[in-house]
Amino acid sequence: MKQKYLYIAVLMFGLVSCSKDKLQSTPTLKLKSVSSTEVFSGGTLVVSLDFTDKEGDISNTIYVEKIRKNKRTVPTIRDTFSLTIGDYPKNPRGVLALNLEYGNYLVSAINPPKVSDNPPLYENDTLVIRFALRDLAGNVSDTVTTPTIVVNRN
């Protein structure tokens, strides 16, 4: 009799475990890699994201939010924006590689505070960057966040 219950328990466990691998209609994002945690003037940060979407109908836009973590609060630019990722082939899984250029997407403070006058040095921007993806049906993915990124201002 005990073997019967053990068999049923193992079968139930197997069914529950297998259902976790099924794709969902809502896209999912997972941070795969970040090229660096410090970016210098003229540099580029490459962020790779794994995605899944049951129907494979991701839109050609990813939403980005920069959050400046510096202790001093100053006015910032381009805190939220979207990036066009081009038309992606209809595929339920894939990798998105985003190239975030220093001047266009990473610099945060409009006028960074000075930390020294001689030579003039400015406070670096310390950021975390969040990403979300929408599919053509209007479903929005979970949000993924990078580790802390330092954007060198000198």
N, C-alpha and C positions, 0 to 999 in steps of 0.2 A: 504494500500500500504506500509505503514511504517513497518507493521508486517512482510511483505514478505522480506524486506531488512534486518530486524533484524534477521529473521530466517536464511537467507543466511549467514550473518555475523557470527552468532553463529556456524553454520555448518562448515564454513571455519576455524574458530578458533579451533574447535574441531579436524578437520583433521590435521591442522598444529601441534597442541599439541601432538596428537597421534604419529605422524611421528618421534618425537624426541626420543621415547623409542625404536625405531628399532635399532638392532645391525648393526654394520658396518663391512666390511671385514678387515679394518685396526684395529689392536688391540688397546684397550684403557687401560690405567693404572690409578689408583687413589690410593693415599696414604691412607691407612686405619688406621694404627697406628705405633708408634715407641715406643719401650719398655722404653726408657729413653733418656734424652738429655745429660747425662754424663755417660761415661763408664770408669771404672777403670781397672788397670792391671789385666789380666786374665779374664776379663768380656766378655760378648757377647751382642751385640745390635741386637734385633729382630725387623725387619721391615716387616709389613704386607701390601700387595698390593692387591687391588681388580683389576681384569682384566675382559675385555669382548672381544670377537672375534666371529664374525658371524659364521664362519666355525668351530670354536673350535680347530683350528690347530696351537696352539702356539708351538714354538720350545722349546727345553729343555734347553735353555740358556737365561739368562737375562744379560744385559750389565749394568755395574756400573762405575760411574765416581766420584772420591772423589775430592772435591775442598777445598784446605786449605785456610782459610780466615784470618789467622794470619797476622798482619801488617809486621812482619819481613819475608822476602822471603828467604827460604832455600831450598836446594835440597830435593825432596820428592821421595817416592817409591810407586809403585803400584797405580798410580793415576787412571788408567783405567784398567778394567779387566772384565772378564765374569764369571758368576757363573752357574754351571749346576744345574738345578732344578729338574732333573729327568724327566722321561717320564710322562707327565700329561695326564689323560684321556681326550678324545675328548669331550670338554664341552664348550659351548659358554660363560659361566661365572664361576668365581672361585676366590679363594684367594691364593696368594703366600706368604709363610712365609719364610723370609730369615734370617739366623743366621750369623751375621758378627762378627767373633771372633777378639778380641783385637789384637793379634799378627799377624794374617794372613791378616786381611782386614782393620783394623781401624787405626793403627799407620801410620802416614804420613811422618813426617820429618825424614830424614836419621840420622842427628845429630842435635837434637833439641837444640836451644840456652839455655844456663844456665841463670836462673833468680836469683840464689843465690849460693854462694860457701860453706857456712856453715849453715846448711847442704846443700849438693849439690842438687839443685832443677832445673828441666828443664821445659821449656815452654810447656804447653799443646798444643795439636793440636786442632784447632777449625775448624770444617768441615761442609760442606753441602754435601750430597750424592745424586746423580742423578741416576735414573733408566730408562731403555728403554727395550722394549720387541719386538721381531720379530716373525712373524708367518712363517709357512712353505712355504707360497707363496711369502715371501720376504717383506711383509708389515711391517713397523716399527711403533710402538706405539708413542704416545706423550711421553714426558719426564716428570717424576715426581721428585720432590725434597723434601728431608727431611727438618725439621727445623734444626737450628744450633745444632751440636753435639760436645761436648767437650770430647776429649780423654785425660784422665789424664795421664801424663807421670811420675808421682812420686809415 
